[in-house]
Amino acid sequence: MRISKLEKYRQIAEFSNVIEPSVEDLQRAPSDLYDKWNTAFFKRVGHLVLEVGCGQGDLSLGLARRFPERNFLGLDVKGARIWRGARTALDEGLKNVGFLRIEAEFLERLFAPGELNEIWITFPTPYLWKPEKMLVSPTFLSRYRRLLAANGILHIKTDVMSLANYVCNIWPHCGFHLLNLTNESPESPEPAFLDVCTRFEATAIERQKRIWHIQADPVSGNVTPISEEIARFPWNQI
Ligand SMILES: C[S@@+](CC[C@H](N)C(=O)[O-])C[C@H]1O[C@@H](n2cnc3c(N)ncnc32)[C@H](O)[C@@H]1O
């Protein structure tokens, strides 16, 4: 039976595994769960992983099944997509995955410095027309750097070559050290990361597109503020 978007919004408001913080509240004060996601939301200590722009939560669900000892949060602004992931987690009884419906711009009101062990950005929308909204931009990178633990890891998967080039060129200027670049193509397939595949990744594979998985870790110490020139670097013109 097809469920309308409105019905999905109504249902996620009641799901125990979905948090929908109010923007007004976050503007006033950090979330009640700030620095307490493991203890107060998951009610156990664990390696905490955030997927930003999780869509239907395929990666968070897939990793949660693989790593039952870790805690996973999928964040997206779209309630109908969150509903799919949250419904699946409830149906499967997966207790180590939760979902947050909010704009990623509020990350620093949700998480304390060093609270996250991993951040994943999976197939981000290339916001050509609104670079400040790009989840891989220097603005977001400085947020991720503050929120990741010292030995944390930032991952991105994309099928957009210019976006992968952008990441390789810009992230090292934003306090991240590139660890690994996996270049997966249909002709010479590398093992997909833990064979967990998102909806957008499945479409890319179907279209025989190349997929980049780039991993980086935060460098210690202060980072020289990036120049205006780098901040405005037009990723689509590399
Ligand atoms: C291209 S989809 C990819 C979805 C999923 N990661 C996948 O691979 O199937 C990008 C997702 O990022 C979400 N998104 C983009 N910008 C966002 C933001 N600033 N805050 C929260 N979600 C965002 C969109 O709502 C969308 O669901």
Ligand as a Chemical Component Dictionary entry (heavy atoms), coordinates in Angstrom:
data_LIG
# 
_chem_comp.id                   LIG 
_chem_comp.type                 NON-POLYMER 
_chem_comp.pdbx_formal_charge   0 
_chem_comp.three_letter_code    LIG 
# 
loop_
_chem_comp_atom.comp_id 
_chem_comp_atom.atom_id 
_chem_comp_atom.alt_atom_id 
_chem_comp_atom.type_symbol 
_chem_comp_atom.charge 
_chem_comp_atom.model_Cartn_x 
_chem_comp_atom.model_Cartn_y 
_chem_comp_atom.model_Cartn_z 
_chem_comp_atom.pdbx_ordinal 
LIG C1  C1  C 0  21.730 12.625 -3.839 1  
LIG S1  S1  S 1  20.909 12.234 -2.340 2  
LIG C2  C2  C 0  21.865 10.852 -1.735 3  
LIG C3  C3  C 0  21.094 10.045 -0.732 4  
LIG C4  C4  C 0  21.860 8.837  -0.139 5  
LIG N1  N1  N 0  23.049 9.277  0.559  6  
LIG C5  C5  C 0  22.207 7.833  -1.202 7  
LIG O1  O1  O 0  23.403 7.691  -1.519 8  
LIG O2  O2  O -1 21.304 7.148  -1.686 9  
LIG C6  C6  C 0  21.456 13.545 -1.287 10 
LIG C7  C7  C 0  20.693 13.623 0.015  11 
LIG O3  O3  O 0  21.298 14.623 0.816  12 
LIG C8  C8  C 0  20.286 15.353 1.484  13 
LIG N2  N2  N 0  20.836 16.672 1.802  14 
LIG C9  C9  C 0  21.451 17.534 0.965  15 
LIG N3  N3  N 0  21.822 18.654 1.619  16 
LIG C10 C10 C 0  21.438 18.488 2.906  17 
LIG C11 C11 C 0  21.533 19.293 4.064  18 
LIG N4  N4  N 0  22.118 20.499 4.031  19 
LIG N5  N5  N 0  21.047 18.823 5.221  20 
LIG C12 C12 C 0  20.455 17.594 5.278  21 
LIG N6  N6  N 0  20.322 16.778 4.201  22 
LIG C13 C13 C 0  20.816 17.223 3.035  23 
LIG C14 C14 C 0  19.133 15.391 0.490  24 
LIG O4  O4  O 0  17.884 15.615 1.143  25 
LIG C15 C15 C 0  19.219 14.007 -0.141 26 
LIG O5  O5  O 0  18.417 13.053 0.505  27 
# 
loop_
_chem_comp_bond.comp_id 
_chem_comp_bond.atom_id_1 
_chem_comp_bond.atom_id_2 
_chem_comp_bond.value_order 
_chem_comp_bond.pdbx_ordinal 
LIG C1  S1  SING 1  
LIG S1  C2  SING 2  
LIG S1  C6  SING 3  
LIG C2  C3  SING 4  
LIG C3  C4  SING 5  
LIG C4  N1  SING 6  
LIG C4  C5  SING 7  
LIG C5  O1  DOUB 8  
LIG C5  O2  SING 9  
LIG C6  C7  SING 10 
LIG C7  O3  SING 11 
LIG C7  C15 SING 12 
LIG O3  C8  SING 13 
LIG C8  N2  SING 14 
LIG C8  C14 SING 15 
LIG N2  C9  SING 16 
LIG N2  C13 SING 17 
LIG C9  N3  DOUB 18 
LIG N3  C10 SING 19 
LIG C10 C11 SING 20 
LIG C10 C13 DOUB 21 
LIG C11 N4  SING 22 
LIG C11 N5  DOUB 23 
LIG N5  C12 SING 24 
LIG C12 N6  DOUB 25 
LIG N6  C13 SING 26 
LIG C14 O4  SING 27 
LIG C14 C15 SING 28 
LIG C15 O5  SING 29 
# 
